[in-house]
Amino acid sequence: MNINAEGVKVPRIRADCTAEDLRKWEKNAKAKKCLVCGLGPDEYNRIQSCTTAKKIWDTLQVAHEGTPKVKRSRATLLYSHFENFTIKEEEIIQEMCTRFTTLTNELMSLGRIIPEEDRVEKILTRVLPVTWESKITAI
């Protein structure tokens, strides 16, 4: 942007740009194209007014992940679900494992990594029903 005689910011014309400015403009255009090409109509409507790739990225990040405060709250909620995780009545082991893996993957995507030892201990000692006690002992 240039500032005109009245002190108002106006877009630069191509003739006023340096080689560095043109290189930055080209990189921004490529990044915008990569981001926009992967979006559906709803997301495109959300970012169509963004002028830079950085603004597009930030808008999409807030829309899908939330603000850092929301992410922390979500991670705390999911961790409490992890702590209170139990097998549901009439739920088979495969369904329980899928639910548990989904929960731990969501925690991982929010930056809360649970070590494998803790996950295994959780399943073997606190989640599986008493009927599995002999199998747990064997493991």
ZADRENKE-723360 format. One line per field, with one value per residue: residue number from 1; residue in three letters; x, y, z of N, C-alpha, C in turn. Coordinates in steps of 0.001 Angstrom, whole numbers, padded with zeros to 6 digits. Each point is the difference from the previous one (the first is absolute). Example, Ala and Ser with C-alpha at 12.3 -4.5 7.8 and 13.67 -1.06 7.14 Angstrom:
BEGIN
k	1;2 .
r	ala;ser .
n_u	013190;-000350 .
n_v	-005690;001050 .
n_w	007800;-000720 .
ca_u	-000890;000820 .
ca_v	001190;001190 .
ca_w	000000;000060 .
c_u	000900;-000770 .
c_v	001200;001090 .
c_w	000000;000730 .
END
This chain:
BEGIN
k	1;2;3;4;5;6;7;8;9;10;11;12;13;14;15;16;17;18;19;20;21;22;23;24;25;26;27;28;29;30;31;32;33;34;35;36;37;38;39;40;41;42;43;44;45;46;47;48;49;50;51;52;53;54;55;56;57;58;59;60;61;62;63;64;65;66;67;68;69;70;71;72;73;74;75;76;77;78;79;80;81;82;83;84;85;86;87;88;89;90;91;92;93;94;95;96;97;98;99;100;101;102;103;104;105;106;107;108;109;110;111;112;113;114;115;116;117;118;119;120;121;122;123;124;125;126;127;128;129;130;131;132;133;134;135;136;137;138;139 .
r	met;asn;ile;asn;ala;glu;gly;val;lys;val;pro;arg;ile;arg;ala;asp;cys;thr;ala;glu;asp;leu;arg;lys;trp;glu;lys;asn;ala;lys;ala;lys;lys;cys;leu;val;cys;gly;leu;gly;pro;asp;glu;tyr;asn;arg;ile;gln;ser;cys;thr;thr;ala;lys;lys;ile;trp;asp;thr;leu;gln;val;ala;his;glu;gly;thr;pro;lys;val;lys;arg;ser;arg;ala;thr;leu;leu;tyr;ser;his;phe;glu;asn;phe;thr;ile;lys;glu;glu;glu;ile;ile;gln;glu;met;cys;thr;arg;phe;thr;thr;leu;thr;asn;glu;leu;met;ser;leu;gly;arg;ile;ile;pro;glu;glu;asp;arg;val;glu;lys;ile;leu;thr;arg;val;leu;pro;val;thr;trp;glu;ser;lys;ile;thr;ala;ile .
n_u	000839;-000459;000577;-001209;-000177;-001198;000993;-000652;-000147;000794;-000594;001137;000475;-000086;-000087;-000699;-000236;000700;001150;000389;-000618;000480;001152;-000177;-000358;001009;000798;-000486;000097;001189;000312;-000518;000600;001090;-000170;-000263;000923;000378;-000671;-000998;-001240;-000289;001113;-000251;-001283;000567;000771;-001079;-000194;000673;000956;000389;000986;000717;-000745;000134;001286;000162;-000740;000618;001136;-000441;-000424;001112;000949;-000438;-000262;001179;-000835;-000646;001175;000432;-001133;000101;001292;-000354;-001012;000756;000893;-001010;-000361;001267;000051;-001189;000870;-001135;-000057;-000775;-001160;000084;001113;000319;001027;-000312;-001273;000289;000760;-000958;-000892;000770;000235;-001267;-000285;000896;-000513;-001200;000331;000526;-001093;-000395;001006;-000971;001274;-000672;001009;000589;000977;-000305;-000009;001080;000605;-000444;000274;001202;000201;-000493;000200;000811;-001080;-000549;-000888;000728;-000205;-000414;-000612;-000430;-000207;-000525;-000604 .
n_v	-001178;001009;001078;000431;001085;-000596;-000891;-000321;-001201;-000150;-000923;-000684;000729;-000829;001171;000189;-001227;-000420;-000534;000450;001153;-000072;-000350;000942;000865;-000480;000001;001189;000327;-000615;000562;001156;-000244;-000396;001025;000853;-000630;-000079;001109;-000305;000035;-000746;-000712;-000122;-000133;-000825;-000341;000152;000590;-001110;000875;-000670;-000805;000874;000967;-000624;-000255;001220;000426;-000834;000395;001226;-000112;-000667;000731;001185;000917;000452;000928;-000039;-000014;000878;000675;-000134;000300;000939;000318;-000099;000667;000754;000019;000267;000864;000348;-000348;-000561;-001302;000222;-000085;-001284;000616;-000314;-000814;-000427;000115;-000623;-000851;-000063;-000029;-000896;-000622;000162;-000331;-000974;-000287;000244;-000668;-000927;000126;-000011;-000860;-000804;-000351;-001129;-000268;-000833;000077;001283;000009;-000776;000676;001071;-000553;-000444;001097;000914;-000486;-001021;-000717;-000376;-000249;001061;-000179;-001185;000613;000925;-000971;-000683;001122 .
n_w	000000;-000691;000485;-000396;-000726;-000004;-000065;-001109;000542;-001057;-000757;000037;-000974;-000972;-000628;001112;-000392;001023;-000353;001170;-000271;-001221;000570;000934;-000954;-000741;001069;000309;-001278;-000009;001157;-000436;-001153;000667;000800;-000957;-000704;001252;-000222;000813;-000480;001062;-000093;-001286;000316;000877;-001043;-000722;001164;000272;000274;001078;-000343;000681;-000533;-001174;000223;000489;-001018;-000825;000546;000103;-001258;-000230;000508;-000285;000868;000382;000421;-001150;-000617;000898;-000127;-001302;000089;000847;-000782;-001083;000719;000392;-001301;-000256;000997;-000484;-000932;-000421;000048;-001043;000632;-000288;000377;-001243;000186;-001210;000355;001161;-000670;-000897;000958;000597;-001146;-000305;001243;-000008;-001200;000485;001094;-000792;-000745;001269;-000207;000362;000034;-000102;000823;-000843;000905;000055;-001341;-000077;000952;-000611;-001168;000331;000682;-000840;-001213;-000186;-000308;001140;-000930;-000207;001280;-000400;-000977;000874;000882;-000998;-000317 .
ca_u	-000839;000644;-000788;-000087;000225;-000970;000310;-000855;000676;-000536;000787;001096;-000122;001088;001209;000633;000467;001373;000067;-000361;-001454;-000612;000233;-000928;-001342;-000132;-000106;-001316;-000996;000086;-000516;-001450;-000573;000040;-001004;-001352;-000347;-000417;-001157;-001355;-000696;-000238;001254;000390;-000770;000574;001309;000084;000408;001392;000869;001292;-000016;000058;-001343;-000799;000419;-000462;-001453;-000336;000472;-000952;-001284;000040;000621;-000390;001063;000789;-000784;-000960;000765;000347;-001225;-000367;000974;-000324;-001213;000327;000828;-000894;-000635;001018;000121;-001226;-000345;-000372;-000698;-001448;-000701;-000317;000974;001045;001357;000418;-000630;000639;001343;-000160;-000372;001172;000994;-000501;000192;001420;000431;-000475;000881;001293;-000112;-000058;001281;000028;000439;-000041;000958;-000591;-000078;-001185;-001183;-000107;-000375;-001395;-000862;000146;-000310;-001180;-001090;-000555;-000826;000581;000017;001259;001099;000991;000721;000856;001090;000850;000724 .
ca_v	001178;001308;001060;001106;001350;000261;-000877;-001186;-001151;-000457;-001127;000311;-000472;-000918;000754;000472;-001142;-000471;-001431;-000687;000116;-000893;-001374;-000218;-000043;-001279;-001062;000125;-000458;-001459;-000537;000188;-000951;-001331;-000052;000144;-001153;-001124;000358;-000133;001288;000646;000586;001082;001187;000500;000638;000738;001395;000048;000486;-000686;-001409;-000048;000273;-001186;-001054;000337;-000117;-001427;-000599;000365;-000637;-001451;-000379;000933;000831;-000771;-000198;-001058;-001243;-000442;-000485;-001267;-001003;-000321;-000809;-001319;-000720;-000523;-001184;-001062;-000460;-000696;-000937;-001367;-000722;000107;-001277;-000549;000465;-001001;000513;000761;001323;000733;000385;001071;001204;000402;000520;001299;000940;000314;000735;001378;000627;000217;001116;001236;000177;-000739;-001341;-000962;-001072;-001308;-000779;000460;-000475;-001448;-000192;000418;-001046;-001276;000003;000734;000071;-001317;-000558;-001036;-001265;-000036;-000025;-001055;000410;001112;-000602;-000676;001037 .
ca_w	000000;000011;000627;-000955;000527;001067;001129;-000088;-000596;-001285;-000501;-000916;-001374;-000320;-000343;001234;000798;-000170;-000307;001250;000138;-000990;000451;001112;-000558;-000699;001012;000623;-000970;-000059;001260;-000025;-000953;000634;001060;-000537;-000834;000827;000819;-000513;-000122;001298;000471;-000906;000402;001249;-000202;-001266;000178;000462;-001073;000004;000378;001464;000506;-000316;000918;001349;000018;-000015;001249;001058;-000301;000210;001264;001053;000556;000977;001222;-000302;-000122;001364;000639;-000649;000439;001395;-000026;-000544;000966;001046;-000609;000046;001384;000392;-001070;000364;-001056;000161;000003;-001322;-000986;-000233;000204;-001190;000064;001083;-000454;-000989;000752;000782;-000944;-000464;001100;000162;-001192;000137;000985;-000637;-000953;000787;000670;001276;-000381;001095;-000321;-000293;001240;000736;-000718;000210;001403;000140;-000558;000703;001435;000440;-000975;-000334;001070;000855;-000740;-000748;000972;-000304;-001210;000402;000735;-000981;-000775 .
c_u	000886;-000913;000002;000172;-000950;000252;-000836;000796;-000712;000862;001102;-000338;001255;001312;000750;000617;001457;-000044;-000399;-001517;-000712;000155;-000962;-001438;-000253;-000155;-001362;-001085;000004;-000593;-001525;-000659;-000038;-001085;-001420;-000421;-000489;-001255;-001317;-000676;-000219;001262;000447;-000748;000579;001275;000073;000429;001449;000914;001353;-000184;000007;-001377;-000925;000309;-000535;-001514;-000425;000402;-000975;-001331;000013;000572;-000453;001196;000808;-000760;-001007;000717;000374;-001220;-000410;000944;-000278;-001234;000290;000856;-000861;-000783;000963;000102;-001197;-000432;-000320;-000667;-001499;-000619;-000340;000942;001070;001369;000450;-000591;000641;001383;-000059;-000332;001189;001072;-000410;000228;001468;000552;-000449;000861;001356;-000053;-000077;001261;000121;000318;000032;000934;-000698;-000159;-001253;-001282;-000224;-000448;-001469;-000932;000053;-000485;-001319;-001180;-000644;-000799;000714;000095;001291;001209;001050;000817;000981;001225;000967;000830;001090 .
c_v	001245;000980;001183;001349;000345;-000879;-001274;-001133;-000418;-001159;000471;-000482;-000816;000732;000478;-001128;-000332;-001487;-000821;000028;-000956;-001466;-000351;-000122;-001348;-001161;000037;-000531;-001523;-000638;000135;-001014;-001407;-000128;-000009;-001225;-001198;000253;-000278;001359;000717;000675;001142;001282;000636;000816;000904;001448;000136;000365;-000701;-001447;-000142;000248;-001186;-001105;000256;-000157;-001458;-000679;000300;-000710;-001488;-000414;000878;000816;-000831;-000283;-001146;-001346;-000543;-000578;-001352;-001111;-000422;-000889;-001415;-000809;-000542;-001199;-001181;-000583;-000839;-001062;-001381;-000655;000088;-001396;-000379;000504;-001077;000670;000856;001416;000864;000479;001129;001320;000547;000613;001363;001074;000390;000746;001457;000753;000318;001185;001347;000211;-000717;-001457;-000891;-001142;-001349;-000842;000374;-000482;-001492;-000286;000340;-001106;-001258;000046;000666;-000039;-001354;-000564;-001132;-001329;-000171;-000176;-001060;000367;001132;-000523;-000677;001005;000569 .
c_w	000000;000708;-000961;000697;001146;001229;000032;-000663;-001279;-000490;-000946;-001393;-000310;-000283;001240;000830;-000303;-000340;001228;000221;-000954;000412;001141;-000507;-000679;000989;000682;-000938;-000101;001257;000056;-000914;000597;001067;-000568;-000801;000812;000807;-000702;-000011;001335;000518;-000901;000360;001250;-000253;-001223;000156;000472;-001158;-000044;000421;001517;000612;-000261;001002;001410;000132;000051;001306;001140;-000234;000354;001344;001151;000463;000993;001294;-000190;-000095;001379;000702;-000570;000428;001441;000081;-000501;000973;001147;-000526;000016;001408;000429;-001003;000565;-001200;000281;000040;-001436;-001098;-000165;000097;-001186;000009;001075;-000418;-001013;000688;000782;-000903;-000535;001053;000145;-001217;000057;001016;-000610;-000963;000714;000826;001330;-000313;001240;-000371;-000169;001261;000799;-000669;000240;001431;000228;-000483;000862;001450;000360;-000960;-000244;001171;000750;-000741;-000804;000921;-000325;-001234;000317;000724;-000951;-000796;000850 .
END
